Amino acid sequence: MPTPCDMLVFGASGDLALHKLLPALYHLHRDGRLDADMRILGVARKPLGREQFCSLAERHCRVQLAAGDFDTSVWKTFAARLDYFAMDAAQSADFGRLGRKLGSSCQRGRIYYLATAPDLVADISANLAIAGLTGSHTRIVVEKPIGHSLESARAVNDALGQVFSENQVFRIDHYLGKETVQNLMALRFANALFEPVWRAGHIDHVQISVNETLGVENRGAYYEQSGAMRDMLQNHLLQLLCLVAMEAPVRFDAEAVRNEKVKILQALKPISGLDVQDKTVRGQYGAGQVGGEAVSAYYFEKNVDNDSDTETFVAVQAEIDNWRWAGVPFYLRTGKRMARKSSEIVIQFKPVPHRLFEAGEANRLIIRLQPEERISLQLMGKSPGKGMRLRPLELDLNMAQIEPQSRRWDAYERLLLDVIEGDSTLFMRRDEVEAAWSWIDPIIHGWQEAYQSPRPYPAGSDGPEQAHSLLELHGREWLD
Ligand code: BG6
């Protein structure tokens, strides 16, 4: 039975709401996962009427949904759930008007989804409370990044904590909603095979790369404040690192899983002072070619300073100071306007301790999140015929082919349903966010102290040269 509740989406005319949230809600509606009486109220500054908002939402859903997924009759029933309210979320007086619009819908569950600029989070949560719109029947969803440093993240978390209890706050990181990311947990904790070798001694190093071909699109103003470090590495990449490195939780529930993740974040070896120069690389894309098209340099993007020193690429060599991982480097890398879109985790095992055959490569497990979802294990096998000629073989699990009949869920669908059902296992807890910032802050300070400008790299390349040297210095290379 779907859980009864209503949802308010702040920032409803923005990219996140139109490209991700509304299409995800449409899918949930079509699959009968939303309570029949659930209302979805879009809230934004744009002076739109209900009808105009519905057509805006429809236009975007038609484009965003896969061909064949958009059905006009389903849309009609979905649109009947939609409404719109124009207000300025920075003005507390507007929350009184919002309260009147909502009326006294008794204690029916209500979810506030903040798809707004990060600096509005604290104000919105306080204003909701002042207007009497909070209580134990409400939940709030906030997007990353939470703050832009440890101090500001604490301030945002304090502001949320004054109004909501921790189990009402859902800090979303959509990477945790991706199917293959959850499969990583299944792979590790539902198979006995990997556990004995999942540690220093057997693993040489781990690579986590999230490469995008897109630039900053229309988000120059936001991106100038965040850069790749705050936009991607502080959250998505560190969350992936946690799932690779954490110990098996005692139960698959919100507290047990997050307890294990936070231990990893707390065990990250600090990178500060001179280490910042040796273990991190920041880059910024210049003009170049992506997918055969000429694209301009970052500093010519809309709402970006001509002399901006914001990084659009970052690579870091991280280490985890605990028994399982001592001495194993975790190489993290993310960049915009790279040659290819690909997100993957590579677990590079050590070579066999004693070589019997002429050729041989060490085993490698690749967990690919994008563009296709697959998990492959590279092994050595024998070439047919006489003699022991070896060749690399791949055990390949292509997730889309395993259950071709089942639709691939978008990360937001899964996570929105979790919010509706009150399951915060795949959301970040306050201490996780703060532990992540505690590790990130000294790196950002190190860059500032050394006046380290980002290294230029041409759009459509593999990032700056220095990111390759980071691995080459230790006889390794990025595995694409
Ligand atoms: C978002 C970042 O969180 O993730 C964007 O703000 C980035 O800058 C996006 O483009 C990448 O998500 P995905 O799912 O396309 O890899």
Boltz pocket constraint, residues with backbone or C-beta under 6 A from the ligand:
constraints:
  - pocket:
      binder: B
      contacts: [[A, 212], [A, 214], [A, 231], [A, 232], [A, 343], [A, 370]]
      max_distance: 6.0
